[in-house]
Amino acid sequence: MNENMKIIIDARQLIKEAALEHCRAFNELCGSSCSEAILSVLDGEVRMAVSVQKLEQFFSNDEPEPVASEYEVNKFINSESV
């Protein structure tokens, strides 16, 4: 995996985790004065997620999908050695 894809995957995970926390905060504060601000942040996170998805598609089009991930290869090697 090249460095660009690693950064994109890390960014996607960070956005997902942040959105989850903001959804929880919105559920707790629904109806309060802070709820509109949290919705605004969630809207921004949705736009970031769409941008990250476009970047991921851009960088993954030229690269063939790996047959197996590093984890799967290591798991197979470890299972054969037992």
C-alpha positions as CSV (number, residue, x, y, z in Angstrom):
1,M,0.0,0.0,0.0
2,N,1.5,3.3,-0.9
3,E,1.8,6.2,1.5
4,N,-1.2,8.2,0.0
5,M,-3.6,5.3,0.6
6,K,-2.4,4.8,4.1
7,I,-3.0,8.5,4.9
8,I,-6.5,8.3,3.2
9,I,-7.4,5.2,5.2
10,D,-6.3,6.8,8.4
11,A,-8.3,9.9,7.7
12,R,-11.4,7.9,6.9
13,Q,-11.0,6.1,10.3
14,L,-10.6,9.4,12.1
15,I,-13.6,10.9,10.5
16,K,-15.7,7.9,11.3
17,E,-14.6,7.9,15.0
18,A,-15.2,11.7,15.3
19,A,-18.7,11.4,13.7
20,L,-19.6,8.6,16.1
21,E,-18.6,10.8,19.1
22,H,-20.5,13.8,17.7
23,C,-23.6,11.7,17.1
24,R,-23.5,10.5,20.7
25,A,-23.1,14.1,21.9
26,F,-26.0,15.2,19.8
27,N,-28.2,12.5,21.2
28,E,-27.3,13.6,24.7
29,L,-27.8,17.3,24.0
30,C,-30.7,17.1,21.6
31,G,-32.9,20.2,22.0
32,S,-30.3,22.2,23.8
33,S,-28.6,25.3,22.4
34,C,-25.5,23.2,21.5
35,S,-27.4,20.8,19.2
36,E,-27.3,23.1,16.1
37,A,-23.6,23.5,16.5
38,I,-23.1,19.7,16.7
39,L,-25.3,19.2,13.6
40,S,-23.1,21.7,11.8
41,V,-20.0,19.8,12.7
42,L,-21.6,16.5,11.6
43,D,-22.5,18.2,8.3
44,G,-18.8,19.1,7.8
45,E,-17.7,15.6,8.7
46,V,-20.1,14.2,6.0
47,R,-18.5,16.5,3.4
48,M,-15.0,15.4,4.6
49,A,-16.0,11.8,4.2
50,V,-17.2,12.3,0.7
51,S,-13.9,14.1,-0.2
52,V,-11.9,11.2,1.4
53,Q,-14.0,8.7,-0.6
54,K,-13.2,10.6,-3.9
55,L,-9.5,10.7,-3.0
56,E,-9.5,7.0,-2.2
57,Q,-11.1,6.2,-5.6
58,F,-8.6,8.4,-7.4
59,F,-5.6,6.7,-5.8
60,S,-7.0,3.2,-6.0
61,N,-7.9,3.2,-9.7
62,D,-4.3,2.8,-10.8
63,E,-3.4,0.2,-8.3
64,P,-4.5,-3.4,-8.5
65,E,-6.1,-4.8,-5.4
66,P,-3.8,-7.0,-3.4
67,V,-4.7,-10.7,-3.4
68,A,-4.3,-10.9,0.4
69,S,-3.7,-8.3,3.1
70,E,-0.5,-8.5,5.2
71,Y,-2.6,-9.7,8.1
72,E,-4.0,-12.6,6.0
73,V,-0.5,-13.5,4.8
74,N,0.9,-13.6,8.4
75,K,-2.1,-15.5,9.6
76,F,-1.5,-18.2,6.9
77,I,2.2,-18.4,7.6
78,N,1.6,-18.8,11.4
79,S,-1.1,-21.4,10.8
80,E,1.3,-23.4,8.6
81,S,4.1,-23.3,11.1
82,V,2.0,-24.8,13.9
